[in-house]
Amino acid sequence: VKAAVGRATVAAAPRPDLLDPKGTVVDVKAGRALKRPVTLAEMKAAKVFAGSPLLTCGRLSVVPLTPGQYAFVAGD
């Protein structure tokens, strides 16, 4: 099951991906776990995620969240 399970922060500035000239690499630092996993299906069903790049990108990426999206995932 695909799900968000924890928080992370960007640890270094983005840099070119040496394996994919069109890509970018971002180092992240693991943070603490979420109160509970939030499944991809839950996020797709939530109106607050309508149009979010988190759901439209085909692979794991660093994407911005709105305050409402963050609250949804963080369980606040």
N, C-alpha and C positions, 0 to 999 in steps of 0.2 A: 504494500500500500504506500503510495507516494504521500508524504506529509512533511510539514514543517515541524521540527522537533526541538529546535534551539535557536539561540540568538548568536549572531556573529557581527564583528565590526571590521571595517576595512583597515588593514594593518600597514599598507604601503600604497604609494601612488600607482595608478595603472601603468602598464608598460606593454610594448608590442609582444605578441605571441610569436615566438621563434618558429613554431610548427605550423602556424596559420597566419600568413602575412596580413590577412584582413581582420584578424582577431586581436583581442586585448586580454592580458592576464592581470588579475587583481588578487593580491594576497589577503586572506582574511584570517582573523583570530577568533577561535571558538569562544563563545560566551557561555552563559548558563542555559540550562534546559528550560523549555516552556512548561507551563503548568500541566499541559497535556498536549499530545500531538494534534495538529490541525491538518486534516486531510485535504488533498487537492480537490476532492469532490465538494467538501465544505466551502472552500474558497470559491470554487466555480459557482456554487449556488448562492453565495452572498452578493447582494447588490453593490456593496461597498467596493467590490473588486471588479466591477464592470469596466472593461477597457484597460485593466492593469497589465503592464508588461510582464508581471510575474506569471500571468496566465497565458500570455500570447507568445512568449519566447519558447522555442523548442528545446532549450537545454538550460541547465543550471546557470544562472547569471546573477550578478549584483544589480538589483533594481531598487529604485526609490519606492517607499511606501508612504501613503498619506497618513496623517494621524489616525484617521478612522480605521484604515487597513491595519496599522500597527496594533491598535487597541484590540481589533478582532483576533489577530494571531496571538497576541500576548495574553489574551484572556482578561483584559482590564475592563 
